[in-house]
Amino acid sequence: MTTPHNSAIKGNIAETVLLPGDPLRAKFIAENFLEDVEQFNAVRNMFGYTGTYNGKKVSVMGTGMGCPSIGIYSYELIHMYGVKNLIRIGSCGAYDPKLNLYDIILAMGASTDSNFADQYNLPGIYSATSSWELLYKAKLAADNNNIPVTVGNIVTSDIFYHDDPDSWKSWAKMGCIAAEMESYALYCNANRAGVNALTILTVSDSIANHTETTPEQREKGFKDMMKIALELA
């Protein structure tokens, strides 16, 4: 079975998939971390690969930007391809001034300004949270590899260029430590289906401190985050 967005057939994709937003980061991981790699998707240049890491089968696939994009890819991976563990590895903008460039966040939960959860007809506001199993394993993997991480809540926003440049401060007051654009949809899809999801983020820019990395650094420089995620395979 293929989908409008994925040319893989069932069996081409491992039960554990790493999900960078940037398809070129997926390509980088496949070429530098995996063995016996086979490419399973190039539809819309959203590259997907399957290989082995320390003898374990693992896949990596780009998701694009925003809740609608990762919502499509994660839904298909779960329901059409039988994926059980979805690990987003992305970049984020730090709200907490104590976070520096290249610091790593394990996203325990995701708040949002997105309307993604409206589809579930819930009688309230849904709190999207990660899989405790993956969160626990990721913290252990980071500790075992002497990689410092921060565990906390993040914001998934539909808006990159906000009309109110100070809107982030309201989220920061509520303890949200960083912002990105995908995790809320990923957590919703995974929780609805009863599978595991976790977002691991590297600080690519600090909204609080006005610092940022380059596009090339974001594509190829976040190796510690990649190592933690691969340990979960």
C-alpha positions in Angstrom: 0.0 0.0 0.0 1.2 3.5 -0.9 -0.3 6.8 0.0 -0.6 10.2 -1.8 2.5 11.3 0.2 4.6 8.2 0.6 5.7 5.6 -2.0 6.7 3.0 0.6 5.0 -0.3 0.8 4.2 -1.9 4.2 7.3 -3.5 5.6 9.7 -0.8 4.2 9.4 1.3 7.3 10.6 0.3 10.8 8.4 0.4 13.9 10.6 3.3 15.2 10.9 6.4 13.0 12.9 9.5 13.6 11.1 12.6 12.2 13.1 15.7 11.4 11.2 18.6 9.9 13.9 19.1 7.3 14.1 16.2 4.7 17.8 17.1 4.2 18.3 16.3 7.9 16.8 12.9 7.3 19.2 12.4 4.4 22.1 13.5 6.7 21.1 11.0 9.4 20.7 8.2 7.0 24.1 8.8 5.4 26.0 9.4 8.6 24.4 7.2 11.3 22.6 4.2 9.6 24.0 1.1 7.9 22.4 -0.9 5.0 20.3 2.1 4.1 17.5 2.0 1.6 15.4 5.0 0.5 11.7 4.4 0.7 10.3 7.8 -0.2 11.0 10.8 -2.3 7.4 12.0 -3.0 7.4 15.9 -2.7 11.1 15.5 -1.8 10.1 14.4 1.6 12.9 11.9 1.9 12.5 8.7 3.9 15.1 6.0 4.6 15.3 2.7 6.5 18.5 1.2 7.8 20.1 -0.3 11.0 21.6 1.4 14.0 23.6 -0.9 16.3 21.9 -3.8 14.6 18.3 -2.5 15.1 16.0 -1.5 12.3 15.1 2.2 12.3 13.7 4.6 9.8 14.0 8.4 9.4 11.7 10.6 7.4 11.2 14.4 6.9 7.8 15.9 7.9 7.9 19.4 6.7 6.8 22.4 8.8 3.6 22.9 10.8 0.8 20.8 12.3 -0.9 20.1 9.0 2.3 18.6 7.4 3.4 16.4 10.3 -0.3 15.6 10.9 -0.4 13.9 7.5 2.9 12.1 7.7 2.5 10.8 11.2 -1.1 9.7 10.6 0.0 7.7 7.6 3.0 6.2 9.3 0.8 5.1 12.2 -2.3 3.8 10.4 -0.9 2.7 7.0 2.6 1.5 8.0 2.2 0.3 11.5 4.8 2.6 13.1 4.7 2.3 17.0 7.4 4.9 18.0 7.5 8.3 16.5 10.4 10.6 17.6 10.4 14.1 16.3 14.0 15.6 16.2 13.7 19.3 15.5 14.9 22.8 16.2 13.2 25.3 18.4 13.3 28.9 19.6 14.0 29.2 23.3 11.8 31.3 25.6 13.8 30.5 28.7 16.9 32.8 28.9 18.8 30.1 30.7 18.7 27.9 27.5 21.6 28.5 25.1 22.2 27.5 21.4 22.6 23.8 21.0 20.9 22.9 24.3 18.6 19.9 24.1 15.0 19.8 25.3 12.8 16.7 25.8 9.3 17.9 25.3 7.1 16.5 28.1 4.0 18.3 26.8 3.0 20.7 24.1 0.7 23.7 24.4 -0.6 25.3 21.3 -2.4 28.1 19.4 -3.4 25.5 16.8 -7.0 24.2 16.3 -5.7 20.7 15.5 -7.6 19.0 18.4 -10.9 20.5 17.4 -11.5 17.4 15.2 -11.9 15.2 18.3 -15.0 17.1 19.5 -13.7 17.2 23.1 -15.7 19.1 25.8 -12.6 21.2 26.8 -9.0 21.9 26.0 -6.7 18.9 25.3 -3.3 18.7 26.9 -1.0 16.9 24.4 1.7 15.0 26.1 4.6 12.7 25.1 4.9 9.0 25.8 6.3 8.5 29.3 8.1 5.3 28.0 10.0 7.2 25.3 10.6 10.2 27.6 12.1 8.0 30.3 14.3 6.1 27.9 15.5 9.4 26.3 16.5 10.8 29.6 18.4 7.7 30.5 20.1 7.7 27.1 21.1 11.3 27.5 22.5 10.6 31.0 24.4 7.5 29.9 26.0 9.5 27.1 26.8 12.5 29.3 24.5 14.8 27.2 22.8 17.5 29.3 19.0 17.8 28.6 16.2 19.9 29.9 12.7 18.3 30.3 9.8 20.7 30.0 6.7 22.0 28.3 6.9 23.7 24.9 4.6 25.6 22.6 3.5 24.4 19.2 2.6 27.5 17.2 0.9 27.9 13.8 2.5 31.3 13.4 6.2 31.9 12.7 6.0 35.7 12.0 3.6 36.8 14.7 1.9 40.2 14.4 2.5 40.7 18.2 6.3 40.3 18.7 5.8 40.0 22.4 3.2 37.3 22.4 5.8 34.7 23.4 6.1 36.3 26.8 2.6 35.1 27.8 3.6 31.5 27.1 6.9 32.0 29.0 5.0 33.2 32.1 3.2 29.8 32.1 6.4 27.9 32.2 6.7 27.1 28.5 10.4 27.0 27.7 10.6 27.0 23.9 8.5 27.1 20.7 8.3 25.0 17.5 5.5 24.1 15.0 4.8 20.4 15.0 4.7 18.5 18.3 1.1 19.1 19.3 -0.2 17.4 16.2 2.3 14.6 16.5 1.2 14.0 20.2 -2.5 14.2 19.3 -2.2 11.6 16.5 -0.1 9.3 18.6 -2.3 9.5 21.7 -5.4 9.0 19.7 -3.9 5.8 18.1 -2.3 4.5 21.3 1.3 4.6 20.1 4.4 6.3 21.4 5.6 9.8 20.5 8.3 12.1 21.8 9.8 15.3 20.6 13.5 16.0 21.1 14.6 19.6 20.2 17.8 21.4 19.8 17.8 25.2 20.5 18.5 26.8 17.1 17.7 30.3 18.2 16.9 32.1 21.4 13.9 34.5 21.3 14.8 35.6 24.8 18.6 36.2 24.1 18.4 37.2 20.4 20.9 34.6 19.2 20.5 32.1 16.3 22.3 29.3 14.3 22.7 29.1 10.5 20.6 26.9 8.2 23.6 24.6 7.6 24.2 24.3 11.4 20.5 23.3 11.8 20.8 20.7 9.1 24.0 19.0 10.1 25.1 20.2 13.6 22.6 18.7 16.0 24.3 15.4 16.4 23.7 14.9 20.1 20.0 15.1 19.6 20.3 12.5 16.8 22.3 10.2 19.1 19.7 10.3 21.8 16.9 9.6 19.4 18.7 6.7 17.8 19.3 5.0 21.2 15.5 4.7 21.4 15.3 2.3 18.4 
